[in-house]
Amino acid sequence: MTNIQYIDSPEQLVLLCEQIKKAPWLALDTEFLREKTYYPKFCLLQIATPEWVVCVDPIVLPQLDTLFEALYDTNIVKVFHSCRQDLEIFHQITGKLPSPVFDTQVAAPLLGFQDNPGYAMLVSSFLNVNLNKAHTRADWSKRPLTEEQIQYAADDVIYLCQIYQVMTQKLAELGRTDWLVHDFAELENPDLYLVTPEKAWLKIKGKNKLTGKQLSVVQALAEWRERTAQAENRPKNWLLRDEILFDIAKLQPETPGQLADIRGIDLRIINRHGAELSQLVNAAKNRPPIPLNLKGRPAKKTQQQEAILDILTALVRIRAEENQLNPSILADRKDLEVLLFNDDEECPLLHGWRFSMAGKELVGLLKGELSLGIEADKINIIDLKA
């Protein structure tokens, strides 16, 4: 068993910060709970290098300013797997994000893995180790933690250290280390971790099928739900689930009594917020909605559009083969449709290593600056500007 130091005193924390300052990189992970809250409850921080591993108890040690100051040293690479939720906690506590970061989930596709591979898959593939799942649903807020829980939590960063070293070596051998610079920089964008109530409706699926009045109501309710969930630190679906937002938008109840008739609404919500919700609905249905700004992807593509997608697919296959990648990792048909129809959806081909490898040329094809030709049974990319 690896020697794991449990940090639960200010004196230990001071010594840890001195250790951190000497490290060129750190493997990091967090344990948290958010089943009953809007914001994640920070329960444990695991940190490791090849030489040492610690678990820091933020419940016993609520004052962690010196620790975050050490962690945010820009000379130290912070290594995570699927870092978005970890960084959300860091941003929530400090209002800032650590830099630079390395995310093994983001890097893995460049080494032949599927998009967004799980941590257990990487550990098994690189280290031939099957992770223990016994404490996946543990309540990390309870104290004291058992030795088994501490070992389980520490294993995540112990193996992450080993994976990081293997991955960086392989990426360097393939000349792909720099490909990830943009992708990692995007993870350090604070906008990713801020939820603006006024824009909460944008994340609701199916909104494009609503009429004008219905959309306006959903927009108002989504903003109210997000703002209230933040203020009360409660899961937003404990207030109103998405399907209830749609039912309210379609039925447009004018009074708390009519609201209560809608199936699935918790009566406690009606008692506490019924009058306010009724007023929101009445106001929203009498004003125009915020426009969806849909670009209008056709329900059925024409034969010409299908042919264009085939041409784009050919270029993707060429570049994927050259770089020994599965073409679907570089771009699938849906990604190419988003690019072709200039949808509002975020297109991965316009960012990071995918843009460098194929996205720039795909845009060139669509603009008529490039074309494909066949020579000696091989497809060539021809620069029409040359």
Buried (B, 14 or more C-beta within 10 A) or exposed (E): EEEBBBBBEEEBBEEBBEBBEEBEBBBBBBBBBBEEBBBBBBBBBBBBBEEBBBBBBBBEBEEBEBBBEBBBBEEBBBBBBBBEEBBBBBBEEBEEBBBBBBBBBBBBBBBEBEEEBBBBBBBBBBEEBEBEEEBEEBEBBEEEBEEEBBBBBBBBBBBBBBBBBBBBEBBEEEEBBEBBEBBBEEBBEEEEBEBEBEBBBEEBEEBEEBEEBBBBBBBBBBBBBBBBBBEBEBEBEBBBBBEBBBBBBBBBBEEBEBBBEBEEBBEEBBEBBBEEBBEBBBEBBEEEBBEEEEEEBEEEBEEEBEEBBEBBBBBBBBBBEEBEBEBBBBBBEEBBBBBBBEBEBEBBBBBBBBBBBBBEBBBBBBEEEBEBEEEEEEEEBEEEEE
